[in-house]
Amino acid sequence: MLEVKKYGAIDIGSNAIRLLVSNVIIAEDKEPQFKKSSLVRVPIRLGADAFVKGVISDENIARMIDAIEAFKLLMSVHKVERYKACATSAMREAINGKEVAEKILLKTGVKIDIIGGKEEAAIISSTDLNQLIEGDNSYLYVDVGGGSTEFTIFSGGKIVTSKSFKIGTVRLLNNKKSVNKEMFAHVEKWIKKNTKDLKRLSLIGSGGNINKLFKMSGRTEGKPISFIYLNAQYQFLKQMTFDERVSELSLNPDRADVIIPATKIYLSAMKWSGARKIYVPKIGLADGIIKSLFFNKL
């Protein structure tokens, strides 16, 4: 007998807030299948508040409340039976992050969990990577967000180590060059130390920017992007103005600026780990939340 359950995940990031609604298809003697039913993205850039001023502004608090109310209505229409809302680096670094979460709970009835970098990495790692990480090959999983990037190393089908760094796209746009240089140096040291003995290593990339780059590449789903292609795309994007990226490439305004630092992070990770290709499965924090909800890990 076939059973279909509906779950929801609200991902409150530094560059945008997302609602993912997924169908979980349960069939006898089969592994549960997770199928995306709806994905809604709202460009509320909390990182521009948190990483520059240290607080979430009143304007963005009001926008968040409106977004969460809208998400509640959408989940009701979809008949979502369980959902979870998680906030990442912007909310955890903002001085008023907890206060904002309490205000949203009071206004909307939605409880927001402000999760740490390690917990974020663990939730992301719980996504369905089995098809990629099986076998003897090694992988560096890189999830680039607006405020932080989570790195997880897989080898022999198991997690070797993981770490979260405060090196995200919105943060890089707002930091001084000297600060960014220092942050990249820390990441370089960690990647080189933890990948030096691993052979045949490839990257696995997740996040809105790498998904967009993959779509722009025209590659077939499941096929990797090469380092050479990604570097060429990086040089091409850098030569364009912000307005050209919006008008000629049809990038959303809140994507047209952050795609540059995001590509730099992926390229740097490939260079320091010796990876020559990057796989781009369509997974992220919201997918991890759905899966963790189903298996009662959240």
GUFIMI-412798 format. One line per 10 residues: number of its first residue (from 1); for each residue x, y, z of C-alpha. Coordinates in steps of 0.02 Angstrom, whole numbers, plus 50000, padded with zeros to 5 digits. Layout:
N
NUM> X/Y/Z ~ ...
END
This chain:
298
1> 50000/50000/50000 ~ 50063/50173/49952 ~ 50063/50317/50078 ~ 50109/50498/50042 ~ 50154/50619/50181 ~ 50188/50806/50163 ~ 50326/50894/50258 ~ 50384/51074/50258 ~ 50552/51157/50291 ~ 50584/51343/50317
11> 50766/51391/50290 ~ 50805/51566/50355 ~ 50972/51605/50276 ~ 51082/51760/50261 ~ 51035/51798/50081 ~ 50857/51731/50069 ~ 50718/51638/50159 ~ 50649/51479/50081 ~ 50500/51365/50103 ~ 50518/51188/50038
21> 50367/51073/50033 ~ 50407/50891/49997 ~ 50306/50733/49968 ~ 50373/50582/50060 ~ 50317/50427/49964 ~ 50310/50272/50072 ~ 50289/50103/49988 ~ 50300/49931/50066 ~ 50474/49852/50062 ~ 50549/50008/49981
31> 50656/50153/50041 ~ 50553/50313/50065 ~ 50562/50434/49919 ~ 50577/50622/49945 ~ 50501/50724/49804 ~ 50499/50915/49801 ~ 50322/50979/49783 ~ 50353/51167/49799 ~ 50498/51285/49831 ~ 50469/51469/49868
41> 50615/51590/49891 ~ 50599/51765/49963 ~ 50751/51881/49944 ~ 50766/51952/50120 ~ 50952/51984/50145 ~ 50971/51969/50334 ~ 51159/51957/50317 ~ 51170/52138/50259 ~ 51099/52184/50430 ~ 51187/52057/50541
51> 51363/52064/50467 ~ 51370/52254/50450 ~ 51263/52328/50589 ~ 51252/52178/50706 ~ 51062/52184/50717 ~ 50912/52134/50611 ~ 50825/52295/50557 ~ 50642/52334/50596 ~ 50606/52334/50409 ~ 50673/52158/50386
61> 50586/52096/50544 ~ 50421/52156/50469 ~ 50464/52072/50303 ~ 50508/51910/50392 ~ 50342/51909/50485 ~ 50249/51934/50320 ~ 50350/51795/50238 ~ 50320/51672/50380 ~ 50133/51711/50379 ~ 50130/51680/50190
71> 50226/51517/50213 ~ 50100/51460/50345 ~ 49957/51489/50222 ~ 50050/51395/50083 ~ 50084/51248/50199 ~ 49900/51246/50247 ~ 49850/51239/50063 ~ 49975/51099/50033 ~ 49909/51008/50188 ~ 50082/50996/50266
81> 50072/50886/50421 ~ 50242/50929/50498 ~ 50367/51068/50471 ~ 50522/51145/50548 ~ 50598/51319/50535 ~ 50786/51340/50554 ~ 50890/51500/50549 ~ 51076/51504/50514 ~ 51224/51624/50529 ~ 51137/51794/50508
91> 51011/51758/50647 ~ 51138/51676/50762 ~ 51259/51822/50745 ~ 51134/51964/50759 ~ 51126/52037/50934 ~ 50936/52034/50925 ~ 50925/51863/50839 ~ 50838/51775/50986 ~ 50725/51925/51014 ~ 50672/51921/50830
101> 50636/51735/50841 ~ 50527/51765/50995 ~ 50433/51907/50909 ~ 50399/51797/50756 ~ 50337/51657/50869 ~ 50219/51779/50956 ~ 50154/51853/50792 ~ 50143/51695/50685 ~ 50150/51545/50801 ~ 50302/51479/50706
111> 50449/51427/50816 ~ 50619/51462/50739 ~ 50770/51360/50791 ~ 50932/51460/50776 ~ 51057/51323/50738 ~ 51247/51322/50754 ~ 51370/51290/50614 ~ 51403/51109/50665 ~ 51218/51069/50677 ~ 51190/51151/50507
121> 51328/51043/50432 ~ 51254/50886/50513 ~ 51079/50922/50444 ~ 51148/50955/50269 ~ 51253/50796/50278 ~ 51096/50694/50316 ~ 51032/50729/50140 ~ 51031/50587/50015 ~ 51209/50582/49951 ~ 51218/50392/49942
131> 51227/50384/49753 ~ 51381/50496/49753 ~ 51480/50446/49907 ~ 51473/50257/49887 ~ 51634/50167/49845 ~ 51816/50208/49876 ~ 51816/50385/49809 ~ 51832/50537/49921 ~ 51727/50696/49917 ~ 51734/50870/49989
141> 51556/50929/50014 ~ 51543/51120/50007 ~ 51382/51210/50053 ~ 51402/51397/50022 ~ 51279/51510/50112 ~ 51266/51697/50137 ~ 51352/51700/50306 ~ 51447/51537/50318 ~ 51510/51389/50218 ~ 51500/51210/50281
151> 51637/51089/50228 ~ 51616/50900/50251 ~ 51741/50768/50195 ~ 51677/50596/50144 ~ 51790/50447/50112 ~ 51744/50265/50094 ~ 51561/50312/50108 ~ 51582/50389/50281 ~ 51603/50563/50355 ~ 51786/50594/50399
161> 51771/50770/50468 ~ 51670/50930/50447 ~ 51688/51113/50491 ~ 51591/51275/50471 ~ 51682/51435/50425 ~ 51620/51614/50432 ~ 51651/51637/50247 ~ 51488/51667/50154 ~ 51436/51767/50002 ~ 51348/51912/50089
171> 51487/51921/50219 ~ 51621/51928/50083 ~ 51529/52070/49996 ~ 51524/52172/50156 ~ 51693/52133/50235 ~ 51857/52224/50204 ~ 51979/52138/50083 ~ 52104/52108/50223 ~ 51973/52017/50328 ~ 51921/51908/50179
181> 52102/51865/50142 ~ 52128/51806/50321 ~ 51968/51702/50317 ~ 52018/51617/50154 ~ 52189/51576/50231 ~ 52104/51480/50374 ~ 51997/51381/50251 ~ 52147/51343/50141 ~ 52246/51274/50289 ~ 52100/51163/50345
191> 52063/51094/50172 ~ 52245/51056/50132 ~ 52273/50972/50300 ~ 52119/50861/50288 ~ 52129/50812/50104 ~ 52317/50787/50079 ~ 52307/50596/50096 ~ 52148/50574/49995 ~ 52158/50517/49815 ~ 52029/50537/49675
201> 51941/50675/49769 ~ 51796/50771/49692 ~ 51689/50913/49758 ~ 51503/50906/49793 ~ 51428/51080/49789 ~ 51264/51140/49861 ~ 51183/51310/49876 ~ 51082/51423/49763 ~ 51233/51493/49671 ~ 51310/51328/49617
211> 51136/51267/49566 ~ 51122/51421/49455 ~ 51297/51395/49383 ~ 51254/51214/49346 ~ 51093/51264/49258 ~ 51188/51393/49155 ~ 51314/51258/49103 ~ 51179/51156/49015 ~ 51251/50996/49090 ~ 51142/50842/49107
221> 51085/50809/49287 ~ 51211/50699/49376 ~ 51357/50752/49266 ~ 51495/50855/49349 ~ 51563/51027/49304 ~ 51751/51036/49273 ~ 51871/51154/49361 ~ 51917/51227/49191 ~ 51735/51266/49148 ~ 51698/51342/49319
231> 51854/51451/49313 ~ 51809/51512/49138 ~ 51633/51553/49198 ~ 51705/51646/49347 ~ 51815/51755/49235 ~ 51667/51786/49119 ~ 51552/51839/49262 ~ 51684/51952/49339 ~ 51705/52048/49176 ~ 51520/52090/49172
241> 51441/52231/49272 ~ 51303/52198/49397 ~ 51175/52271/49276 ~ 51238/52160/49134 ~ 51221/52004/49241 ~ 51041/52051/49277 ~ 50991/52107/49101 ~ 51094/51989/48991 ~ 51101/51832/49099 ~ 50929/51857/49180
251> 51000/51836/49355 ~ 50894/51897/49499 ~ 50966/52057/49577 ~ 50999/51966/49741 ~ 51093/51830/49644 ~ 51191/51941/49524 ~ 51311/52004/49657 ~ 51334/51852/49771 ~ 51368/51731/49627 ~ 51545/51804/49610
261> 51607/51769/49788 ~ 51515/51602/49787 ~ 51607/51544/49631 ~ 51771/51600/49709 ~ 51738/51489/49862 ~ 51702/51335/49755 ~ 51853/51365/49644 ~ 51966/51392/49795 ~ 51905/51231/49876 ~ 51939/51136/49714
271> 52113/51211/49698 ~ 52164/51176/49879 ~ 52095/50998/49879 ~ 52159/50952/49706 ~ 51983/50915/49643 ~ 51958/50932/49455 ~ 51769/50914/49452 ~ 51617/50963/49554 ~ 51451/50871/49565 ~ 51294/50974/49596
281> 51149/50873/49668 ~ 50996/50978/49707 ~ 51007/50968/49896 ~ 51031/51088/50039 ~ 50981/51131/50217 ~ 50794/51127/50180 ~ 50810/50951/50107 ~ 50905/50897/50262 ~ 50770/50969/50375 ~ 50635/50870/50281
291> 50733/50708/50294 ~ 50776/50736/50478 ~ 50592/50771/50516 ~ 50538/50610/50433 ~ 50665/50506/50529 ~ 50625/50600/50691 ~ 50800/50672/50707 ~ 50734/50848/50735
END
